[in-house]
Amino acid sequence: MNLRTLAAALAIALVSPAAAQALDPQMIEAAKREGKVSWYTTLLIEQFARPLANAFEKTYGIKVDIYRVEPATLATRIASEGKAGKMQSDVFDGINTAPALKRLGYVERWIPEASRRLPAHFNDPDGYWAGTHFYVLTPGFNKEQVPPGNEPKTFADLLDPKWKGKMVWNTSPTSTAAAGFIGVVLAHMGEDEGLKYLRQLAKQDITGVRTGVRQVYNKVISGEFPIALQIINTHAIATSAEGAPGGWIPMQPASAVLSGMSVTKGAQHPNAARLLCEFIASPEGQGFIRDADYIPVDASVKLKHPELRPDGDKFRAIYFTQEDVDAGVPKWMKIFDEIFK
C-alpha cells in the first residue's frame, strides 16, 4: 500500500457495528470444541493481553495461552515452528511481523468481519492482516528545559541553531526510531527535498542511542536532553499523569505506524484463532486496546485524550502499514548511515 496523508473524512470514517455481518455460529461452535487458542503477542501482557483474554474466556469459555515475544524475534520463532512442522502459534500480532511470514507461507488469508467495517487502509489489501491499533510518532520535549510555547513546532524549526546538540533519537533499525523519522520526511517532502532537508538536519549533531523508543523519551523527561525526535505520543500523556515534565509536539505530518493481527497458517486451533481476532476487532476488544493506552483503529472507541488521534485536519499523519515498514526500514537505515554517521 502506498504511503499517503489521509483526509479527515477518511481518518474518522465509520460504519455502524451493526453493519458488520453476524459471526458464523458454526465457527463459534467449532472454536468452543477446540477449547483453546495460542496467542503470540508483542504487546503488554498485564495492561492489555491478559484483561482481554480474561474477557474472551468469560464470553466463550475458550482458554487463551498468551506468549509475550519480542518483536525482533517473533517472525523467526513462527518460521522455525513452521519449518519443523510443529506450529504452536494460532494468532500473532506486530508492526512488521506479517510480511516475512507471508513470503514463507505461514499466514492465513483471512480478515475478521469486525475489521471489514473500518476504513480500508487499516487492513491488508491482500487479506493477511487486520489492523488493531497504531502508534503516533512525534517529537517530544522536556517542559522544564523548553517552556511550553517555545518548542519546535515544524520540521523547519528543528534546523534552528539553538537546538544543535540538544536532540536525541533512537538509532535501532525500526520504524519508531531515526529510520521512521527519515521515512516520514521522505513521504512528506519527496525524495529530493527530503534528502536535502535531512542533510541540513545532520548538521544539528543529533545524539544517537541504540535503545527502545520509551527509553529515548525517558532520557528527555529525566533532563538528559531537551528534545527527542521520535516518541510515541501516548507515552507523553502517561508519564505526564505521573508528574513527569514531558510533552509531545503535534508536528505535522506525524508518523502513524499500524500494528496488525493475523491467523497463523497451520494453526492447531484455527477457529478459536479467528474468533479471538473477531473479539480483538470488536468494539469491546478495541476498548481494551484504548484502556491500555494504545490508539485503537476503531475511531468509535473514544480516547481519554482525543487529541492523540490524528483527525486528518488539525493533526495530520502519514500511515505506515506492515509492508511499508518491511520495505522502508532497510532503505531508511541506509540513508541514515550515509547522512548521519
N, C-alpha and C positions, 0 to 999 in steps of 0.2 A: 504494500500500500504506500502510495506517495505521501510525503510529508506535506502538511498544509495547515494553514491557520484557519481555525474553524469559526464560522459566523455564529453570532449569539443564538440565532434561532436553532441552529443545528446542535449547538452545545447543550441547550436545555430542552431540546425536543423530547416529548414524552408521548407514549401511548399508554392508555389506561391498562393496569394489570389485568383487567377483565378481558382485554383483547387477546391476551395470550391464551393459547389452547390449553384445555384442561389436561392434567397429567394422565398418561396412559395407565389405567388401573391394572393392566396385565404386567406393566413394568414394575409397578409398586409391589404387586404380589410376588413377582419373581425376585425383587430386591429383598423382600422380607424372608423368602426361602433361603437366599444366600446368607442372610443373617449378619454380615459384617462387611466392612469396607476399609481398605488401607489407603491412607492419605499422606502423601509425601508433600510437605509444605515448607516454604521458605519464610513463612510469616510467624508472628509472635504467638506462642502457644497459650500462655495463661491469659493474655489480654483478648485474644481473638479465637484461635482454633479450638481450644477446649470449651469455652462457653457455647460456641456454635455447635460443636459436636454433641454436647450435652442436650441441646435443644432438638437436634436432629434425632438423637437416640430416643428422646422422650416422645417425639412425634411418631416415629416409625418403628421403634423397637429394634433398630439395627445398630450394632456396635461399630464405633469408629476407632480404628487404631491410627494414632497420629504419630508421624515421624518427622521431626524437625531436621531438615537437611540444608546445609549451606548452599546458597545459590550457585557458587562456582563449581560445586561437585555434583549437583542434582542430576544433570543430564548424563554425566558419566556413570553415575550409580545405576540409573534406569537402563542405560545401554548395556552395562555389564550384566544386569539381571536378564535382559532380553537375549543377549548372545549366549548365556549359559542355559537358556531355556527354563529359567526359574524366576519369572516375573513376580515380584511381590507388590509392586505399586499398582493401585487401581485408579487413583486420581493424583495429579500433581499440579503445582502452580509455579509462577515465576514471571520475571520480566523478559527473560530471553532463553527460557528452557526449551520451549516447543520447537523452534526451528531446527536445531540439530537433531532432535528426536524424530521430527517429521522426515528428515532426509534419510534416517535409518529405518523408517517404517514402524516406529514404536508409539505412534499417536493415532487414536481412533478418530475418524472423521465424524464428528458429532457436535452439535451445538444445543444447549438447553433451550426448551421452549420459552422459558422465562427470559432468556437473553435476547430472543428474537424481537421483543417489543422495544428494545433500546435502539438508539441511533446506530446505523450500520458500522460506523468507524470503531465501535467498541468490540467488534467481533472479527475474527479472522475471515476474510472473504472466501478463503478456501475451506473453511469449516472445521479447522482443527483445534481452535481455542476460543474461549469466550472470556471477555474482559470481566474482571471482578472489581478492580479499583485502579486508581492511578496516583502517582507521586508528582507533585508540582515542585519543580526545582527553580529556585530564585536565589539571588544573593541574600545574605544575612549580615547583621551588624550588631555591635555592642553599643547599647544606648548610653552607657556611661562614657564611652570614648568618642562616640559620634552622636551628639544630641539629635533626637528625632527632628526631622526637617532639614538636617544637614547631610543626610546620607545620599550617596549617588543614586539617582533615580532612572537613568538611562544608560545604555551601553556606552554612549559618548562620554558620560560623566565619569566612567571608570578610567578614562585616559587622563583625567586631571592629575597634574604632577603631585598634588597634595596626598594622593593615595599611593604613591610609589613606595614600595617596600612594606606596605601596610595590609596587603591582601594575602589570603591563603586559599588553596584548593587541594583537593584530593587528586593524586596522580595515578590511582589504580585504573586499570582498563575497564571501566564501567560507565554506564550512561548517567550515573549520579555523580560523576567526578568531572575532571577537566575535559575528558573526551566528550561528555554530554554537553558541556558549555560550548565547546567548539562546534558540535553538531547543530545546536540551536542558532548559533551565529551564522553558520553557513546556510541553514534553511531560511533564515530571516533575511539575510543580506545578499545571498547569492554567492557563488564560488569566488569570483574575482574580488568583489568588495569585502566579502567576509575574510578572505586571506589577508587583504590589505589591513583590515581592522585588527586582526589577530597579531600581525607583525608589530603594529603600534602598541597593542596591549602587552606584548612581550617585553617592551622597554620599561614596564612598571615593576619589574623584579618581583613577581608573584612567588611566594613561598609554596613549594610543593611538598606534601606529606602523603605517604602511601598508607592509607588507613581507611576507615569507613566514613560514610557521609555524616553520620551523627557525631563521630569523634572530631571531625573538622569543625563542626558547629560548636562543640564543647570547647575547642580552643578559643573561639570567639567570645563565648559567654564567660570564660574564665579570665579574659583580658589579655591573652597572648597576642591576638590580632584584632584590629577593629572590624575587619570585613572578611567574610568568606564568600567566594564566588558561586558556590553551589551548595545550597542546603535544601532540605525538604521543609516546605513552609509549615506543615503541621507540627514539626519539631519545635519551631519557634513558639507556637501557641502553647504547646505542652510545657515547655520549660519556663515560659513567662508566668504561667499559672503557679509554678513552684517558686516564683520570686527571682528567676534569673534575669539579668539585664539585656536580654537579646530581643531582636526583632527581625522580621523578614521584609524584603523590598519587592513590591509587585512590579518588577521590571518587565517590560513587555517587548516581545512575547516571551513568556516563560516556557520552560520545557516541561511537558506532561508525559511521563513515562508510564505506559499501560502495563498492568500485571494481569495475567490471564490464567485460566484453569483448563485442564484437558483430561480426558479419559485415556488411560494407558491402553494401547493395543495389546491384546493378550492378557488383559486383566483377569484375575481369578474371580472377581465379583463385579462383572460389567454392569448389571442392572442396579446394584447398590451404588456403584460409582456414578452412574447417570443421575440417580435420584439425589445423591449428595450434591452434585453440581447444580441440579434444579433448585435445591434448597439454598445454596450459596447465592444463586442468581435471583432468588425471590426477594420481595421487599423485606421479609423478616431476616433473611440471611444478610442482605445489604445493610440492615440496621446494625447487625453485629460488627460489620466492617466499619461503619461510622463510629460505633462506640469504642472501637479500638484505635481511634484517631487516624484511620485511613480515610481517603475520599472515595466513596462508592461510585461506580459508574452510573447507577440509577439516581438521577437528579431529583426524583420524587422523594428520596430519603434525605430529609433536611439536615444540614450540618449545624452544630452548635455555633460555628463561626462561618457563616455563608461566604464571607469574603475570600476564604481559602480556595474556593472552587472557581476556575475561570468561567466567565459568563460570555466570552466572545465579543464583548463590547468594552466595558470599563477595564476589564482584566482579560487579556487575550493569551492564548497558549498555542504552541505547536505540539501536536500529539505524536509520540513515537510508539509504534507498535513493536511487538516482539521481533518481527522481521526487520524493521528499521534499525533496532538496536543490534541485532545479529550482524547485519551488513555494515552498519555505520561505525561501530566501535573500532574495528581494525583500521579503517580509513582515518578516523578522527585521532587515534593514537599515533598514527604515522605523521600526521600534521603536527601533533603535539611534540613529537620527538624532533621534527625538523625546525620548529619555530621556537619552542620554549626550553629546550635542553641546551 
